[in-house]
Amino acid sequence: MSSGIGKRRESARGEGTAAYQERRTEIVAAAGQLFKDNGYAGTSLADVAEALSMDRASLYYYIGGKQELFQDVVGGAVERNALSAEEIVSGPGTAPEKLRRLVVELMVSYAESYPFLYVYIQEHLGAVSPDRSAWAQRMRGYNKRYENAVVAVVAAGVDEGTFAVGTQPWVVAYGIIGMVAWSNRWYRPGDTAIPAREIGEAYADTLLTGLQVR
């Protein structure tokens, strides 16, 4: 789009009127659901515009492009999860208590950021950012920090004698992350009868039953 549209968009976002933010939120929600249903690559801005009965040109008053839209919404959620996990690791509590918090908070984050975090884990990061942008590299960094936090909790449980693990801690940690991430195949806020926090607690109960030394 022209630099004129870009300047108008930046000005409108800076002013942050309620009407502008409300419309942008609607666009974000519609795009997120289309990304979830059709894949990132299979969704165009024309699809988003059609879903909202808008013309494509009008979208550029609210968003700079498909990739920018995805990055703005997903980036903050991925960063928050990594920082939260690191706070849990460095905070008080036993390894089982910390693992429970990690599992529950991850599941809750999927609900709060629905469906963008699910789109993020469904898509190959290179497909979302084929130019290997600074954003993509930053997301990989946060992914690794989150993984390291879960590995650290599992390893701490082994060291303190609360977890019985018959393999390397990272194997178990990756399995834990994958267990919660698999909810992308069936969980939908508002449609799924069980709340995200209850699902997270059930996952944590199941994991801790298997891991904890009795």
N, C-alpha and C positions, 0 to 999 in steps of 0.2 A: 504493500500500500504506500501511498505518497507520504512524504515527510509531514505534510499538513495534517493528515489523519493521525499520524504518530504523535505530533505535538498536541493535538486536541485530546488524544487518549491520555497522555501523560498529565495534562492539565486537569482533566476530569478526575483521574485517579488521585491526584494530589489534593484536590478539593474534597474528595471523599463524601459526596452527598449521599443521603440515604437511598434515594431513587437509583443512583448510579450503582452503588454497591449491591443493592437488591437485584438489579438486572444482571450484573456480572455474576452474582451467586447463582442465578438461574442458568446462565450459560455454562458455568463450571459444572453444575450438577448434570445438565443434559449431556455435556461432552464426556463427563466421567462415565455415565451409563453406556454411552455409545462405545467408548473405549473398552469397557468391560464386555459388552455383548459382541462387538465386531473386531476387537483387537485395535491396537494403536495404529498400525499400518493400514488397517481396513477402514479407518474412519477419516473422513475429510471435513474441512470446515464447512463445506457445502452441506454435509450430512447434519452437522450441528445446527446450521441455520435453518434447514428444513424442519428439524425436530421442534424448533422454537417458532416456526412460521415467521422467520426473519429473512431479509436478504443478506447475502454473504458480506457485502460491503459494510453493512451496519455493524457486523460483528467486530470489525477492526476498530471501532470506537471503544470497544471494551477489552479486546485482547489483541496481542501483536502477532499471533500465529498459533498453530496447534502445539508446537514444541514448547513455546513460552508458557502456554496454558498448563500443559502437563508439568513442566518444571516448577512453576510457581506453587502449585498445589502439593505435588509430591515431595519436593525438596524439603519443605519445612517439616513435614511429618516424619520423613526418614531421619532427619537431623534430631528431632525431638526424641525419637525412640532410642537412638544411640546415646544421647546425653543422659536420658533417664536411666538406661541400663547401666551406664558407668556410675551414676549416683547410687544406684542400688548396690553395686559391687563394693563401692567404697564406704557405704553406710553401715549402720548397726545391723545385727541379726546373724543367725546361723545360715549355713548354706541352704538348707531346706526352706527357710523363710524367704531368703533372697530369690531362690528359684521360683517359688510360688508367685512372688511379686512380678518377676520378669515375665512369666507365662501369662498371668492375668492382664498385666498392663499391655502386653503385645496384642492380645485378643481385643481388648477394649480400643486400642488405637486403630485396629482394622475397622471397627464399627464407626468410630468418630471421623475417620478419614475416608469412609466408604464413598465410591469404590476405588479411589485412586491408588491406595497402597496395594490393593489386589491387582490392579492393572500393572503396577510396577513389578510385582513378583511374577506375573504371568508373561511379561514381555522380556525379551532379551534386551539388556540395557543398550547394547550397540545399535539395536533397531530404533530405539527411541532417540538416541543421540549418535547418529552415524559419523559425525565429525569428531567424535572422541573429545567433546568440549570439556572445558573446565568443570562444568556442572556434572558431567558423567563421571569424571575422575573424583570429584568431591563425593558423589553418591557412593562410589565404590569404597572410598575411604570410610564413610559412615557405616556401610555394610560390614566392613571388616572390624570396625570398632565394636559394633553390636555383637558380632560373632565372638570376638575376643572376650567380651563381658560374660557371655553365657559359658564359654569354655572355662573362664576363671572361676565361676561359681561352682561348676561341676568339679573342677580340680580341687577347689577349697573343701568341698564336701568329702572328697576322697582323703585329703590330708587330715581333716579333723575327725575322720572316722564315722561320718554320718551317711555317706554314700558308698555303696558297693558297686563298683564299676569294673567289668571284666575286660575292658579295652581302653584305648586312649580317651581322655576326656573330650577331645574335639569330636570324636565319632558320636558320642552321646549328645553333645551340645548341638551338633548339626541336625540330629534326629529330632530333638526338642523343637528347634526352630521350624523344621519341616512339618511337624505335627500340627502346629498352630497355623502355619501358612496354608495347609491343605484346606482350611475352612473356606478358602476362596472358591472352592468348587460348589459350595452349597449355602453359605451364610449370606443372608440379605436382611439388613436392618428393617424392621417393620413387617417383614414376611416370616422370618424365622421366629418360632414361638418362644424360644429360650433366649434371654438377654445375653449379650456378649460377655459380661462379667461372670455370669453363671457358667457359661461355656468354658471360660478361662479357668475358673475354679475347678471344674470337672476335669479338665486336662491336667491341671496341677496335681489334683488328688491321684489321678491315674499314674502320672509320672513318679510322684513321690512314693506311692505304694511299691513301685518296682525298684526304686533306687535306694530308699532308706534302709539302713542297717537296723534290724530288729533285735 
